[in-house]
Structures are given as structure tokens and as C-alpha cells.
């Protein structure tokens, strides 16, 4: 579970090697405003997850798929990455 108020991208980037090796299922907060406050975006976070090999991304609350083509405008929800 990752909920670090907008620093999710940095956490994932810092742990990229370990994440690629172990491929854990992750539960991550996706908050566009918090990410923007740290010079990142929800789309960039999804791009990073895809680059780490995650192909199944879903909203935790609705199980709706999330992709690079999703609308992240003012998003605030948790995602599951498999």
C-alpha cells in the first residue's frame, strides 16, 4: 500500500529495481492534485507502472480499468496494480 500524499511517483521510482524483481500487487493512492504539487501527474504515475511491467490497473472502489487513456482530471481514488 502506498499513500504518501503526492510522493507516490518518487517512491515507485526509487524502488523500481525491487518492484521489477518481485512484482508485488500494489494498492496506490492516485490523487492528481497531490501529484501536481510534487511536479508529477497521475498519467506519469500510470506510465511508470506500465514501464515496470504492470498491465492490470484498476480503480479499487469500482474495479474499473485504468489506462494511459483514462481521464485523470482532479482524480482522487486508490488503484490496484497487478
C-alpha positions in Angstrom: 0.0 0.0 0.0 1.3 3.4 -1.0 -0.3 6.6 0.3 2.4 9.3 0.6 0.4 12.4 -0.3 1.7 13.0 -3.8 5.1 11.3 -3.5 3.9 8.0 -4.9 5.9 8.5 -8.2 9.1 9.1 -6.2 8.5 6.0 -4.0 7.9 3.8 -7.1 10.8 5.2 -9.0 13.1 4.7 -6.0 12.0 1.1 -5.6 11.9 0.3 -9.4 14.6 -2.4 -9.3 13.0 -4.2 -6.4 9.5 -3.8 -7.9 10.6 -5.2 -11.2 12.2 -8.2 -9.5 9.3 -9.1 -7.1 6.2 -7.7 -9.0 4.1 -7.1 -5.8 0.4 -6.4 -6.1 0.2 -2.7 -5.1 -2.6 -0.6 -3.7 -1.8 3.0 -4.5 -3.5 6.4 -3.9 -3.9 8.3 -7.2 -4.5 12.0 -6.4 -3.8 14.3 -9.3 -3.7 17.4 -7.1 -1.1 15.9 -4.7 1.0 14.6 -7.5 0.9 18.0 -9.3 2.1 19.6 -6.1 5.2 17.4 -6.5 5.7 18.2 -10.2 4.3 14.8 -11.4 0.9 13.7 -12.7 -1.4 10.7 -12.4 -0.7 9.9 -16.0 3.0 9.9 -15.3 2.5 7.5 -12.4 0.5 5.2 -14.6 3.2 5.4 -17.3 5.8 4.4 -14.7 3.7 1.4 -13.6 3.3 0.3 -17.2 7.1 0.6 -17.7 7.6 -1.6 -14.6 5.5 -4.3 -16.2 2.1 -3.7 -14.7 -0.6 -4.5 -17.2 -3.7 -4.8 -15.0 -4.6 -1.5 -13.3 -8.0 -0.9 -11.7 -9.8 1.6 -9.5 -10.1 -0.1 -6.1 -13.6 1.2 -5.5 -15.2 0.2 -8.8 -12.7 -2.3 -10.3 -12.9 -0.1 -13.5 -9.8 -0.5 -15.6 -7.3 2.4 -15.5 -5.1 3.1 -18.5 -3.0 5.8 -20.1 -6.1 7.0 -21.8 -8.2 7.5 -18.6 -9.3 10.9 -17.6 -7.2 11.9 -14.6 -8.5 15.4 -14.2 -8.8 16.0 -10.4 -8.8 12.3 -9.8 -8.7 11.1 -6.2 -9.0 7.3 -5.7 -7.0 4.2 -5.0 -5.8 1.9 -7.7 -4.8 -1.8 -7.6 -1.8 -2.6 -9.8 -1.1 -6.2 -10.8 
